[in-house]
Amino acid sequence: MRRHQENGTPDPEVTMPTDGGADRILQLEEEVQQLKDAVVSHAVVDQAIGMVVALGRVSPDQGWTVLKEVSQRTNIKLRTVADLILVWGRTGLLPVEVRTVLEEVLDRLGPTQIPGVPPEG
């Protein structure tokens, strides 16, 4: 069995084994893809923590706690919450439910005002 290049043509330098090793190669390729996905996800979460740290004036550990709590209280996956926060940084748009919980969590950590939200009163 031959392995193919990214463009779909057989790779002349690589021949896949036929003795069960092909299954192992496919398993390893899947694992590599999962690791690549995890690296991207980690980067998104780290960027969102950075935004929370900058805007909420909290420590990085507190930023991580804020993201986790917003995720748990809104029942939205952490990666999705991180994505929403990054989009908010670019567009100013954040779902009301997420914004409300984010404000509540940050307010518990100290006085803060999320940009774009009129002050109460």
Biopython code that builds the backbone (N, CA, C, O; Angstrom):
import numpy as np
from Bio.PDB.StructureBuilder import StructureBuilder

atoms = [
    (1, "MET", "N", (0.854, -1.163, 0.000)),
    (1, "MET", "CA", (0.000, 0.000, 0.000)),
    (1, "MET", "C", (0.903, 1.230, 0.000)),
    (1, "MET", "O", (1.899, 1.278, 0.723)),
    (2, "ARG", "N", (0.551, 2.218, -0.811)),
    (2, "ARG", "CA", (1.363, 3.438, -0.904)),
    (2, "ARG", "C", (0.694, 4.572, -0.159)),
    (2, "ARG", "O", (-0.531, 4.662, -0.086)),
    (3, "ARG", "N", (1.508, 5.412, 0.376)),
    (3, "ARG", "CA", (1.022, 6.610, 1.039)),
    (3, "ARG", "C", (0.974, 7.734, 0.016)),
    (3, "ARG", "O", (1.793, 7.786, -0.901)),
    (4, "HIS", "N", (0.001, 8.642, 0.180)),
    (4, "HIS", "CA", (-0.174, 9.735, -0.772)),
    (4, "HIS", "C", (0.292, 11.053, -0.188)),
    (4, "HIS", "O", (0.230, 11.283, 1.020)),
    (5, "GLN", "N", (0.759, 11.914, -1.083)),
    (5, "GLN", "CA", (1.148, 13.266, -0.699)),
    (5, "GLN", "C", (-0.113, 14.075, -0.452)),
    (5, "GLN", "O", (-1.221, 13.615, -0.728)),
    (6, "GLU", "N", (0.063, 15.294, 0.072)),
    (6, "GLU", "CA", (-1.088, 16.149, 0.351)),
    (6, "GLU", "C", (-1.907, 16.439, -0.893)),
    (6, "GLU", "O", (-3.116, 16.648, -0.792)),
    (7, "ASN", "N", (-1.284, 16.459, -2.061)),
    (7, "ASN", "CA", (-2.026, 16.750, -3.290)),
    (7, "ASN", "C", (-2.709, 15.511, -3.854)),
    (7, "ASN", "O", (-3.330, 15.575, -4.915)),
    (8, "GLY", "N", (-2.599, 14.380, -3.149)),
    (8, "GLY", "CA", (-3.315, 13.178, -3.564)),
    (8, "GLY", "C", (-2.513, 12.214, -4.408)),
    (8, "GLY", "O", (-2.969, 11.099, -4.664)),
    (9, "THR", "N", (-1.330, 12.611, -4.847)),
    (9, "THR", "CA", (-0.526, 11.711, -5.675)),
    (9, "THR", "C", (0.302, 10.803, -4.779)),
    (9, "THR", "O", (0.697, 11.202, -3.683)),
    (10, "PRO", "N", (0.570, 9.575, -5.241)),
    (10, "PRO", "CA", (1.362, 8.666, -4.414)),
    (10, "PRO", "C", (2.740, 9.247, -4.142)),
    (10, "PRO", "O", (3.376, 9.811, -5.031)),
    (11, "ASP", "N", (3.184, 9.104, -2.924)),
    (11, "ASP", "CA", (4.516, 9.560, -2.544)),
    (11, "ASP", "C", (5.502, 8.473, -2.958)),
    (11, "ASP", "O", (5.454, 7.365, -2.425)),
    (12, "PRO", "N", (6.394, 8.772, -3.901)),
    (12, "PRO", "CA", (7.298, 7.739, -4.407)),
    (12, "PRO", "C", (8.296, 7.259, -3.358)),
    (12, "PRO", "O", (8.866, 6.178, -3.504)),
    (13, "GLU", "N", (8.514, 8.038, -2.313)),
    (13, "GLU", "CA", (9.510, 7.694, -1.312)),
    (13, "GLU", "C", (8.938, 6.898, -0.142)),
    (13, "GLU", "O", (9.692, 6.304, 0.628)),
    (14, "VAL", "N", (7.608, 6.880, -0.001)),
    (14, "VAL", "CA", (7.016, 6.245, 1.172)),
    (14, "VAL", "C", (6.093, 5.118, 0.745)),
    (14, "VAL", "O", (5.155, 5.328, -0.023)),
    (15, "THR", "N", (6.359, 3.939, 1.240)),
    (15, "THR", "CA", (5.497, 2.789, 1.009)),
    (15, "THR", "C", (4.990, 2.335, 2.369)),
    (15, "THR", "O", (5.780, 2.101, 3.284)),
    (16, "MET", "N", (3.669, 2.210, 2.505)),
    (16, "MET", "CA", (3.099, 1.799, 3.779)),
    (16, "MET", "C", (3.195, 0.281, 3.910)),
    (16, "MET", "O", (2.985, -0.440, 2.934)),
    (17, "PRO", "N", (3.506, -0.201, 5.096)),
    (17, "PRO", "CA", (3.612, -1.641, 5.298)),
    (17, "PRO", "C", (2.251, -2.317, 5.185)),
    (17, "PRO", "O", (1.207, -1.709, 5.424)),
    (18, "THR", "N", (2.296, -3.579, 4.816)),
    (18, "THR", "CA", (1.054, -4.344, 4.674)),
    (18, "THR", "C", (0.911, -5.369, 5.789)),
    (18, "THR", "O", (-0.029, -6.163, 5.770)),
    (19, "ASP", "N", (1.809, -5.372, 6.751)),
    (19, "ASP", "CA", (1.808, -6.378, 7.812)),
    (19, "ASP", "C", (1.118, -5.898, 9.091)),
    (19, "ASP", "O", (1.474, -6.351, 10.179)),
    (20, "GLY", "N", (0.151, -5.001, 8.987)),
    (20, "GLY", "CA", (-0.509, -4.464, 10.171)),
    (20, "GLY", "C", (0.100, -3.147, 10.608)),
    (20, "GLY", "O", (-0.485, -2.431, 11.421)),
    (21, "GLY", "N", (1.255, -2.825, 10.084)),
    (21, "GLY", "CA", (1.892, -1.557, 10.410)),
    (21, "GLY", "C", (1.102, -0.378, 9.875)),
    (21, "GLY", "O", (1.190, 0.728, 10.409)),
    (22, "ALA", "N", (0.326, -0.612, 8.816)),
    (22, "ALA", "CA", (-0.484, 0.468, 8.238)),
    (22, "ALA", "C", (-1.498, 0.970, 9.251)),
    (22, "ALA", "O", (-1.758, 2.170, 9.337)),
    (23, "ASP", "N", (-2.074, 0.045, 10.023)),
    (23, "ASP", "CA", (-3.030, 0.457, 11.052)),
    (23, "ASP", "C", (-2.349, 1.343, 12.093)),
    (23, "ASP", "O", (-2.919, 2.333, 12.552)),
    (24, "ARG", "N", (-1.141, 0.978, 12.452)),
    (24, "ARG", "CA", (-0.394, 1.766, 13.440)),
    (24, "ARG", "C", (-0.069, 3.150, 12.887)),
    (24, "ARG", "O", (-0.151, 4.145, 13.608)),
    (25, "ILE", "N", (0.294, 3.213, 11.626)),
    (25, "ILE", "CA", (0.588, 4.506, 10.994)),
    (25, "ILE", "C", (-0.658, 5.381, 10.992)),
    (25, "ILE", "O", (-0.582, 6.567, 11.314)),
    (26, "LEU", "N", (-1.791, 4.815, 10.637)),
    (26, "LEU", "CA", (-3.040, 5.588, 10.629)),
    (26, "LEU", "C", (-3.386, 6.065, 12.039)),
    (26, "LEU", "O", (-3.845, 7.191, 12.227)),
    (27, "GLN", "N", (-3.162, 5.197, 13.025)),
    (27, "GLN", "CA", (-3.419, 5.567, 14.412)),
    (27, "GLN", "C", (-2.521, 6.736, 14.830)),
    (27, "GLN", "O", (-2.981, 7.676, 15.478)),
    (28, "LEU", "N", (-1.261, 6.672, 14.462)),
    (28, "LEU", "CA", (-0.323, 7.746, 14.804)),
    (28, "LEU", "C", (-0.668, 9.046, 14.081)),
    (28, "LEU", "O", (-0.545, 10.126, 14.658)),
    (29, "GLU", "N", (-1.095, 8.951, 12.833)),
    (29, "GLU", "CA", (-1.498, 10.150, 12.093)),
    (29, "GLU", "C", (-2.708, 10.800, 12.754)),
    (29, "GLU", "O", (-2.797, 12.026, 12.825)),
    (30, "GLU", "N", (-3.638, 9.979, 13.236)),
    (30, "GLU", "CA", (-4.812, 10.513, 13.925)),
    (30, "GLU", "C", (-4.392, 11.199, 15.232)),
    (30, "GLU", "O", (-4.904, 12.264, 15.576)),
    (31, "GLU", "N", (-3.469, 10.585, 15.941)),
    (31, "GLU", "CA", (-2.974, 11.168, 17.181)),
    (31, "GLU", "C", (-2.269, 12.500, 16.923)),
    (31, "GLU", "O", (-2.444, 13.452, 17.683)),
    (32, "VAL", "N", (-1.485, 12.569, 15.871)),
    (32, "VAL", "CA", (-0.810, 13.816, 15.503)),
    (32, "VAL", "C", (-1.841, 14.904, 15.220)),
    (32, "VAL", "O", (-1.670, 16.045, 15.651)),
    (33, "GLN", "N", (-2.908, 14.565, 14.502)),
    (33, "GLN", "CA", (-3.950, 15.550, 14.198)),
    (33, "GLN", "C", (-4.629, 16.030, 15.477)),
    (33, "GLN", "O", (-4.912, 17.219, 15.625)),
    (34, "GLN", "N", (-4.891, 15.106, 16.402)),
    (34, "GLN", "CA", (-5.503, 15.491, 17.674)),
    (34, "GLN", "C", (-4.589, 16.437, 18.452)),
    (34, "GLN", "O", (-5.057, 17.395, 19.067)),
    (35, "LEU", "N", (-3.299, 16.166, 18.422)),
    (35, "LEU", "CA", (-2.349, 17.044, 19.108)),
    (35, "LEU", "C", (-2.298, 18.424, 18.460)),
    (35, "LEU", "O", (-2.212, 19.436, 19.156)),
    (36, "LYS", "N", (-2.349, 18.466, 17.132)),
    (36, "LYS", "CA", (-2.377, 19.758, 16.431)),
    (36, "LYS", "C", (-3.625, 20.543, 16.819)),
    (36, "LYS", "O", (-3.554, 21.745, 17.072)),
    (37, "ASP", "N", (-4.773, 19.857, 16.867)),
    (37, "ASP", "CA", (-6.022, 20.513, 17.262)),
    (37, "ASP", "C", (-5.924, 21.044, 18.693)),
    (37, "ASP", "O", (-6.397, 22.142, 18.987)),
    (38, "ALA", "N", (-5.310, 20.260, 19.576)),
    (38, "ALA", "CA", (-5.166, 20.680, 20.970)),
    (38, "ALA", "C", (-4.293, 21.924, 21.085)),
    (38, "ALA", "O", (-4.574, 22.806, 21.896)),
    (39, "VAL", "N", (-3.243, 22.001, 20.284)),
    (39, "VAL", "CA", (-2.358, 23.172, 20.308)),
    (39, "VAL", "C", (-3.128, 24.418, 19.884)),
    (39, "VAL", "O", (-2.991, 25.474, 20.502)),
    (40, "VAL", "N", (-3.931, 24.299, 18.837)),
    (40, "VAL", "CA", (-4.734, 25.437, 18.372)),
    (40, "VAL", "C", (-5.726, 25.847, 19.452)),
    (40, "VAL", "O", (-5.870, 27.033, 19.746)),
    (41, "SER", "N", (-6.410, 24.870, 20.044)),
    (41, "SER", "CA", (-7.384, 25.157, 21.087)),
    (41, "SER", "C", (-6.712, 25.840, 22.277)),
    (41, "SER", "O", (-7.251, 26.798, 22.832)),
    (42, "HIS", "N", (-5.556, 25.355, 22.662)),
    (42, "HIS", "CA", (-4.817, 25.935, 23.782)),
    (42, "HIS", "C", (-4.457, 27.386, 23.483)),
    (42, "HIS", "O", (-4.538, 28.240, 24.366)),
    (43, "ALA", "N", (-4.065, 27.664, 22.258)),
    (43, "ALA", "CA", (-3.705, 29.035, 21.875)),
    (43, "ALA", "C", (-4.911, 29.961, 21.982)),
    (43, "ALA", "O", (-4.787, 31.090, 22.457)),
    (44, "VAL", "N", (-6.069, 29.494, 21.545)),
    (44, "VAL", "CA", (-7.293, 30.303, 21.615)),
    (44, "VAL", "C", (-7.629, 30.612, 23.073)),
    (44, "VAL", "O", (-7.949, 31.750, 23.416)),
    (45, "VAL", "N", (-7.554, 29.596, 23.923)),
    (45, "VAL", "CA", (-7.855, 29.794, 25.344)),
    (45, "VAL", "C", (-6.844, 30.758, 25.967)),
    (45, "VAL", "O", (-7.228, 31.639, 26.737)),
    (46, "ASP", "N", (-5.569, 30.603, 25.647)),
    (46, "ASP", "CA", (-4.549, 31.512, 26.180)),
    (46, "ASP", "C", (-4.801, 32.959, 25.755)),
    (46, "ASP", "O", (-4.635, 33.880, 26.554)),
    (47, "GLN", "N", (-5.198, 33.156, 24.510)),
    (47, "GLN", "CA", (-5.485, 34.511, 24.033)),
    (47, "GLN", "C", (-6.684, 35.097, 24.776)),
    (47, "GLN", "O", (-6.674, 36.273, 25.141)),
    (48, "ALA", "N", (-7.706, 34.288, 25.000)),
    (48, "ALA", "CA", (-8.890, 34.761, 25.724)),
    (48, "ALA", "C", (-8.527, 35.102, 27.171)),
    (48, "ALA", "O", (-9.014, 36.092, 27.715)),
    (49, "ILE", "N", (-7.681, 34.292, 27.789)),
    (49, "ILE", "CA", (-7.220, 34.605, 29.148)),
    (49, "ILE", "C", (-6.517, 35.957, 29.138)),
    (49, "ILE", "O", (-6.720, 36.769, 30.040)),
    (50, "GLY", "N", (-5.699, 36.201, 28.132)),
    (50, "GLY", "CA", (-5.011, 37.482, 28.017)),
    (50, "GLY", "C", (-5.979, 38.650, 27.936)),
    (50, "GLY", "O", (-5.754, 39.695, 28.546)),
    (51, "MET", "N", (-7.054, 38.471, 27.184)),
    (51, "MET", "CA", (-8.060, 39.544, 27.095)),
    (51, "MET", "C", (-8.726, 39.775, 28.442)),
    (51, "MET", "O", (-8.919, 40.919, 28.852)),
    (52, "VAL", "N", (-9.077, 38.697, 29.130)),
    (52, "VAL", "CA", (-9.720, 38.824, 30.441)),
    (52, "VAL", "C", (-8.764, 39.503, 31.426)),
    (52, "VAL", "O", (-9.184, 40.348, 32.216)),
    (53, "VAL", "N", (-7.500, 39.139, 31.381)),
    (53, "VAL", "CA", (-6.492, 39.747, 32.257)),
    (53, "VAL", "C", (-6.397, 41.248, 31.989)),
    (53, "VAL", "O", (-6.396, 42.052, 32.921)),
    (54, "ALA", "N", (-6.319, 41.616, 30.722)),
    (54, "ALA", "CA", (-6.160, 43.030, 30.366)),
    (54, "ALA", "C", (-7.405, 43.847, 30.691)),
    (54, "ALA", "O", (-7.309, 44.933, 31.262)),
    (55, "LEU", "N", (-8.555, 43.332, 30.332)),
    (55, "LEU", "CA", (-9.781, 44.104, 30.507)),
    (55, "LEU", "C", (-10.322, 44.045, 31.931)),
    (55, "LEU", "O", (-10.912, 45.010, 32.418)),
    (56, "GLY", "N", (-10.120, 42.915, 32.593)),
    (56, "GLY", "CA", (-10.657, 42.758, 33.939)),
    (56, "GLY", "C", (-9.666, 43.101, 35.028)),
    (56, "GLY", "O", (-10.003, 43.122, 36.212)),
    (57, "ARG", "N", (-8.422, 43.375, 34.608)),
    (57, "ARG", "CA", (-7.357, 43.707, 35.562)),
    (57, "ARG", "C", (-7.234, 42.631, 36.641)),
    (57, "ARG", "O", (-7.256, 42.911, 37.840)),
    (58, "VAL", "N", (-7.105, 41.391, 36.167)),
    (58, "VAL", "CA", (-6.941, 40.249, 37.059)),
    (58, "VAL", "C", (-5.638, 39.535, 36.708)),
    (58, "VAL", "O", (-5.014, 39.833, 35.689)),
    (59, "SER", "N", (-5.236, 38.603, 37.547)),
    (59, "SER", "CA", (-4.027, 37.824, 37.276)),
    (59, "SER", "C", (-4.337, 36.754, 36.225)),
    (59, "SER", "O", (-5.505, 36.447, 35.990)),
    (60, "PRO", "N", (-3.315, 36.187, 35.596)),
    (60, "PRO", "CA", (-3.557, 35.102, 34.638)),
    (60, "PRO", "C", (-4.294, 33.915, 35.264)),
    (60, "PRO", "O", (-5.157, 33.317, 34.622)),
    (61, "ASP", "N", (-3.959, 33.568, 36.513)),
    (61, "ASP", "CA", (-4.681, 32.470, 37.170)),
    (61, "ASP", "C", (-6.154, 32.818, 37.350)),
    (61, "ASP", "O", (-7.028, 31.974, 37.153)),
    (62, "GLN", "N", (-6.420, 34.063, 37.723)),
    (62, "GLN", "CA", (-7.809, 34.498, 37.862)),
    (62, "GLN", "C", (-8.505, 34.518, 36.502)),
    (62, "GLN", "O", (-9.687, 34.188, 36.403)),
    (63, "GLY", "N", (-7.775, 34.904, 35.456)),
    (63, "GLY", "CA", (-8.349, 34.892, 34.109)),
    (63, "GLY", "C", (-8.790, 33.497, 33.707)),
    (63, "GLY", "O", (-9.858, 33.324, 33.119)),
    (64, "TRP", "N", (-7.969, 32.500, 34.024)),
    (64, "TRP", "CA", (-8.311, 31.097, 33.747)),
    (64, "TRP", "C", (-9.560, 30.695, 34.539)),
    (64, "TRP", "O", (-10.456, 30.039, 34.008)),
    (65, "THR", "N", (-9.607, 31.099, 35.821)),
    (65, "THR", "CA", (-10.764, 30.790, 36.657)),
    (65, "THR", "C", (-12.021, 31.446, 36.100)),
    (65, "THR", "O", (-13.092, 30.839, 36.091)),
    (66, "VAL", "N", (-11.892, 32.684, 35.639)),
    (66, "VAL", "CA", (-13.031, 33.402, 35.053)),
    (66, "VAL", "C", (-13.566, 32.634, 33.849)),
    (66, "VAL", "O", (-14.771, 32.408, 33.742)),
    (67, "LEU", "N", (-12.676, 32.233, 32.944)),
    (67, "LEU", "CA", (-13.129, 31.486, 31.760)),
    (67, "LEU", "C", (-13.834, 30.199, 32.154)),
    (67, "LEU", "O", (-14.892, 29.879, 31.613)),
    (68, "LYS", "N", (-13.254, 29.459, 33.093)),
    (68, "LYS", "CA", (-13.873, 28.199, 33.521)),
    (68, "LYS", "C", (-15.258, 28.441, 34.104)),
    (68, "LYS", "O", (-16.203, 27.717, 33.792)),
    (69, "GLU", "N", (-15.376, 29.460, 34.952)),
    (69, "GLU", "CA", (-16.664, 29.714, 35.584)),
    (69, "GLU", "C", (-17.709, 30.182, 34.574)),
    (69, "GLU", "O", (-18.866, 29.766, 34.640)),
    (70, "VAL", "N", (-17.312, 31.038, 33.647)),
    (70, "VAL", "CA", (-18.256, 31.470, 32.602)),
    (70, "VAL", "C", (-18.715, 30.257, 31.804)),
    (70, "VAL", "O", (-19.898, 30.131, 31.489)),
    (71, "SER", "N", (-17.799, 29.378, 31.481)),
    (71, "SER", "CA", (-18.136, 28.163, 30.739)),
    (71, "SER", "C", (-19.125, 27.304, 31.523)),
    (71, "SER", "O", (-20.124, 26.842, 30.971)),
    (72, "GLN", "N", (-18.852, 27.092, 32.795)),
    (72, "GLN", "CA", (-19.717, 26.242, 33.616)),
    (72, "GLN", "C", (-21.091, 26.860, 33.823)),
    (72, "GLN", "O", (-22.105, 26.170, 33.724)),
    (73, "ARG", "N", (-21.129, 28.153, 34.109)),
    (73, "ARG", "CA", (-22.413, 28.797, 34.413)),
    (73, "ARG", "C", (-23.285, 29.005, 33.185)),
    (73, "ARG", "O", (-24.508, 29.088, 33.302)),
    (74, "THR", "N", (-22.673, 29.091, 32.010)),
    (74, "THR", "CA", (-23.462, 29.256, 30.781)),
    (74, "THR", "C", (-23.687, 27.929, 30.072)),
    (74, "THR", "O", (-24.453, 27.857, 29.112)),
    (75, "ASN", "N", (-23.014, 26.869, 30.547)),
    (75, "ASN", "CA", (-23.085, 25.552, 29.914)),
    (75, "ASN", "C", (-22.608, 25.612, 28.462)),
    (75, "ASN", "O", (-23.174, 24.970, 27.576)),
    (76, "ILE", "N", (-21.556, 26.398, 28.244)),
    (76, "ILE", "CA", (-20.923, 26.519, 26.930)),
    (76, "ILE", "C", (-19.495, 26.008, 27.079)),
    (76, "ILE", "O", (-18.811, 26.339, 28.048)),
    (77, "LYS", "N", (-19.046, 25.202, 26.118)),
    (77, "LYS", "CA", (-17.690, 24.656, 26.188)),
    (77, "LYS", "C", (-16.669, 25.779, 26.343)),
    (77, "LYS", "O", (-16.820, 26.863, 25.780)),
    (78, "LEU", "N", (-15.628, 25.489, 27.119)),
    (78, "LEU", "CA", (-14.593, 26.481, 27.395)),
    (78, "LEU", "C", (-13.986, 27.038, 26.116)),
    (78, "LEU", "O", (-13.792, 28.248, 25.998)),
    (79, "ARG", "N", (-13.686, 26.175, 25.165)),
    (79, "ARG", "CA", (-13.098, 26.625, 23.896)),
    (79, "ARG", "C", (-14.043, 27.596, 23.190)),
    (79, "ARG", "O", (-13.598, 28.581, 22.600)),
    (80, "THR", "N", (-15.345, 27.319, 23.250)),
    (80, "THR", "CA", (-16.329, 28.194, 22.602)),
    (80, "THR", "C", (-16.405, 29.539, 23.318)),
    (80, "THR", "O", (-16.497, 30.583, 22.672)),
    (81, "VAL", "N", (-16.368, 29.518, 24.653)),
    (81, "VAL", "CA", (-16.349, 30.776, 25.412)),
    (81, "VAL", "C", (-15.118, 31.588, 25.019)),
    (81, "VAL", "O", (-15.205, 32.799, 24.817)),
    (82, "ALA", "N", (-13.978, 30.918, 24.912)),
    (82, "ALA", "CA", (-12.747, 31.606, 24.507)),
    (82, "ALA", "C", (-12.903, 32.213, 23.117)),
    (82, "ALA", "O", (-12.509, 33.357, 22.889)),
    (83, "ASP", "N", (-13.476, 31.451, 22.187)),
    (83, "ASP", "CA", (-13.723, 31.976, 20.835)),
    (83, "ASP", "C", (-14.621, 33.206, 20.885)),
    (83, "ASP", "O", (-14.352, 34.203, 20.214)),
    (84, "LEU", "N", (-15.690, 33.138, 21.680)),
    (84, "LEU", "CA", (-16.627, 34.263, 21.782)),
    (84, "LEU", "C", (-15.929, 35.509, 22.326)),
    (84, "LEU", "O", (-16.192, 36.622, 21.872)),
    (85, "ILE", "N", (-15.049, 35.317, 23.290)),
    (85, "ILE", "CA", (-14.325, 36.458, 23.862)),
    (85, "ILE", "C", (-13.372, 37.063, 22.834)),
    (85, "ILE", "O", (-13.218, 38.283, 22.776)),
    (86, "LEU", "N", (-12.737, 36.225, 22.029)),
    (86, "LEU", "CA", (-11.847, 36.753, 20.985)),
    (86, "LEU", "C", (-12.638, 37.506, 19.917)),
    (86, "LEU", "O", (-12.199, 38.555, 19.445)),
    (87, "VAL", "N", (-13.786, 36.984, 19.538)),
    (87, "VAL", "CA", (-14.644, 37.685, 18.569)),
    (87, "VAL", "C", (-15.093, 39.013, 19.166)),
    (87, "VAL", "O", (-15.118, 40.031, 18.474)),
    (88, "TRP", "N", (-15.442, 39.004, 20.432)),
    (88, "TRP", "CA", (-15.849, 40.224, 21.129)),
    (88, "TRP", "C", (-14.740, 41.270, 21.070)),
    (88, "TRP", "O", (-15.010, 42.457, 20.889)),
    (89, "GLY", "N", (-13.501, 40.830, 21.221)),
    (89, "GLY", "CA", (-12.373, 41.756, 21.144)),
    (89, "GLY", "C", (-12.254, 42.426, 19.785)),
    (89, "GLY", "O", (-11.821, 43.574, 19.690)),
    (90, "ARG", "N", (-12.638, 41.708, 18.733)),
    (90, "ARG", "CA", (-12.556, 42.262, 17.370)),
    (90, "ARG", "C", (-13.794, 43.049, 16.981)),
    (90, "ARG", "O", (-13.697, 44.043, 16.262)),
    (91, "THR", "N", (-14.971, 42.609, 17.456)),
    (91, "THR", "CA", (-16.222, 43.183, 16.961)),
    (91, "THR", "C", (-17.007, 43.964, 18.004)),
    (91, "THR", "O", (-17.866, 44.776, 17.661)),
    (92, "GLY", "N", (-16.715, 43.723, 19.269)),
    (92, "GLY", "CA", (-17.501, 44.343, 20.332)),
    (92, "GLY", "C", (-18.782, 43.593, 20.628)),
    (92, "GLY", "O", (-19.575, 44.027, 21.464)),
    (93, "LEU", "N", (-18.999, 42.471, 19.952)),
    (93, "LEU", "CA", (-20.226, 41.697, 20.133)),
    (93, "LEU", "C", (-19.971, 40.490, 21.025)),
    (93, "LEU", "O", (-19.061, 39.698, 20.779)),
    (94, "LEU", "N", (-20.793, 40.362, 22.070)),
    (94, "LEU", "CA", (-20.705, 39.232, 22.984)),
    (94, "LEU", "C", (-22.128, 38.866, 23.381)),
    (94, "LEU", "O", (-22.895, 39.742, 23.780)),
    (95, "PRO", "N", (-22.499, 37.589, 23.281)),
    (95, "PRO", "CA", (-23.863, 37.206, 23.665)),
    (95, "PRO", "C", (-24.192, 37.699, 25.078)),
    (95, "PRO", "O", (-23.350, 37.658, 25.975)),
    (96, "VAL", "N", (-25.417, 38.161, 25.255)),
    (96, "VAL", "CA", (-25.845, 38.758, 26.521)),
    (96, "VAL", "C", (-25.599, 37.810, 27.693)),
    (96, "VAL", "O", (-25.110, 38.231, 28.741)),
    (97, "GLU", "N", (-25.934, 36.543, 27.519)),
    (97, "GLU", "CA", (-25.763, 35.568, 28.602)),
    (97, "GLU", "C", (-24.291, 35.486, 29.030)),
    (97, "GLU", "O", (-23.987, 35.462, 30.223)),
    (98, "VAL", "N", (-23.399, 35.443, 28.063)),
    (98, "VAL", "CA", (-21.965, 35.353, 28.362)),
    (98, "VAL", "C", (-21.488, 36.654, 28.993)),
    (98, "VAL", "O", (-20.738, 36.631, 29.969)),
    (99, "ARG", "N", (-21.913, 37.781, 28.447)),
    (99, "ARG", "CA", (-21.511, 39.090, 28.980)),
    (99, "ARG", "C", (-21.959, 39.240, 30.436)),
    (99, "ARG", "O", (-21.194, 39.707, 31.280)),
    (100, "THR", "N", (-23.195, 38.845, 30.724)),
    (100, "THR", "CA", (-23.738, 38.975, 32.075)),
    (100, "THR", "C", (-22.929, 38.159, 33.078)),
    (100, "THR", "O", (-22.540, 38.661, 34.132)),
    (101, "VAL", "N", (-22.680, 36.900, 32.738)),
    (101, "VAL", "CA", (-21.920, 36.031, 33.641)),
    (101, "VAL", "C", (-20.481, 36.532, 33.766)),
    (101, "VAL", "O", (-19.920, 36.531, 34.862)),
    (102, "LEU", "N", (-19.883, 36.956, 32.663)),
    (102, "LEU", "CA", (-18.516, 37.477, 32.695)),
    (102, "LEU", "C", (-18.427, 38.673, 33.638)),
    (102, "LEU", "O", (-17.499, 38.764, 34.443)),
    (103, "GLU", "N", (-19.382, 39.580, 33.541)),
    (103, "GLU", "CA", (-19.393, 40.749, 34.433)),
    (103, "GLU", "C", (-19.543, 40.333, 35.893)),
    (103, "GLU", "O", (-18.851, 40.855, 36.767)),
    (104, "GLU", "N", (-20.453, 39.385, 36.154)),
    (104, "GLU", "CA", (-20.676, 38.934, 37.531)),
    (104, "GLU", "C", (-19.407, 38.328, 38.127)),
    (104, "GLU", "O", (-19.043, 38.622, 39.266)),
    (105, "VAL", "N", (-18.747, 37.487, 37.352)),
    (105, "VAL", "CA", (-17.533, 36.829, 37.844)),
    (105, "VAL", "C", (-16.433, 37.866, 38.072)),
    (105, "VAL", "O", (-15.756, 37.834, 39.100)),
    (106, "LEU", "N", (-16.253, 38.773, 37.130)),
    (106, "LEU", "CA", (-15.220, 39.802, 37.288)),
    (106, "LEU", "C", (-15.538, 40.745, 38.446)),
    (106, "LEU", "O", (-14.635, 41.170, 39.167)),
    (107, "ASP", "N", (-16.811, 41.072, 38.628)),
    (107, "ASP", "CA", (-17.194, 41.957, 39.735)),
    (107, "ASP", "C", (-16.861, 41.334, 41.089)),
    (107, "ASP", "O", (-16.506, 42.038, 42.034)),
    (108, "ARG", "N", (-16.978, 40.017, 41.172)),
    (108, "ARG", "CA", (-16.621, 39.332, 42.413)),
    (108, "ARG", "C", (-15.132, 39.477, 42.726)),
    (108, "ARG", "O", (-14.730, 39.490, 43.889)),
    (109, "LEU", "N", (-14.324, 39.586, 41.675)),
    (109, "LEU", "CA", (-12.875, 39.698, 41.848)),
    (109, "LEU", "C", (-12.435, 41.133, 42.115)),
    (109, "LEU", "O", (-11.308, 41.361, 42.555)),
    (110, "GLY", "N", (-13.294, 42.082, 41.858)),
    (110, "GLY", "CA", (-12.957, 43.485, 42.080)),
    (110, "GLY", "C", (-13.744, 44.346, 41.122)),
    (110, "GLY", "O", (-14.290, 43.838, 40.143)),
    (111, "PRO", "N", (-13.817, 45.639, 41.383)),
    (111, "PRO", "CA", (-14.600, 46.514, 40.508)),
    (111, "PRO", "C", (-13.993, 46.580, 39.110)),
    (111, "PRO", "O", (-12.794, 46.804, 38.942)),
    (112, "THR", "N", (-14.840, 46.381, 38.130)),
    (112, "THR", "CA", (-14.407, 46.462, 36.739)),
    (112, "THR", "C", (-15.599, 46.870, 35.892)),
    (112, "THR", "O", (-16.746, 46.627, 36.267)),
    (113, "GLN", "N", (-15.338, 47.475, 34.778)),
    (113, "GLN", "CA", (-16.401, 47.834, 33.844)),
    (113, "GLN", "C", (-15.996, 47.331, 32.480)),
    (113, "GLN", "O", (-14.987, 47.766, 31.926)),
    (114, "ILE", "N", (-16.777, 46.419, 31.937)),
    (114, "ILE", "CA", (-16.481, 45.888, 30.617)),
    (114, "ILE", "C", (-16.754, 46.977, 29.588)),
    (114, "ILE", "O", (-17.830, 47.575, 29.597)),
    (115, "PRO", "N", (-15.794, 47.247, 28.698)),
    (115, "PRO", "CA", (-15.991, 48.269, 27.676)),
    (115, "PRO", "C", (-17.240, 47.996, 26.844)),
    (115, "PRO", "O", (-17.543, 46.849, 26.515)),
    (116, "GLY", "N", (-17.951, 49.056, 26.514)),
    (116, "GLY", "CA", (-19.123, 48.929, 25.656)),
    (116, "GLY", "C", (-20.414, 48.727, 26.421)),
    (116, "GLY", "O", (-21.485, 48.672, 25.816)),
    (117, "VAL", "N", (-20.338, 48.616, 27.740)),
    (117, "VAL", "CA", (-21.539, 48.448, 28.552)),
    (117, "VAL", "C", (-21.743, 49.740, 29.328)),
    (117, "VAL", "O", (-20.856, 50.168, 30.066)),
    (118, "PRO", "N", (-22.918, 50.369, 29.166)),
    (118, "PRO", "CA", (-23.144, 51.621, 29.889)),
    (118, "PRO", "C", (-23.158, 51.376, 31.401)),
    (118, "PRO", "O", (-23.679, 50.358, 31.856)),
    (119, "PRO", "N", (-22.591, 52.298, 32.178)),
    (119, "PRO", "CA", (-22.598, 52.133, 33.636)),
    (119, "PRO", "C", (-24.017, 52.137, 34.174)),
    (119, "PRO", "O", (-24.893, 52.827, 33.652)),
    (120, "GLU", "N", (-24.233, 51.354, 35.230)),
    (120, "GLU", "CA", (-25.559, 51.306, 35.853)),
    (120, "GLU", "C", (-25.782, 52.577, 36.660)),
    (120, "GLU", "O", (-24.851, 53.195, 37.176)),
    (121, "GLY", "N", (-27.069, 52.941, 36.745)),
    (121, "GLY", "CA", (-27.351, 54.064, 37.620)),
    (121, "GLY", "C", (-28.074, 55.091, 36.959)),
    (121, "GLY", "O", (-28.390, 56.113, 37.568)),
]
sb = StructureBuilder()
sb.init_structure("model")
sb.init_model(0)
sb.init_chain("A")
sb.init_seg("    ")
for serial, (resi, resn, name, xyz) in enumerate(atoms, 1):
    if name == "N":
        sb.init_residue(resn, " ", resi, " ")
    sb.init_atom(name, np.array(xyz, "f"), 0.0, 1.0, " ", f" {name:<3s}", serial, name[0])
structure = sb.get_structure()
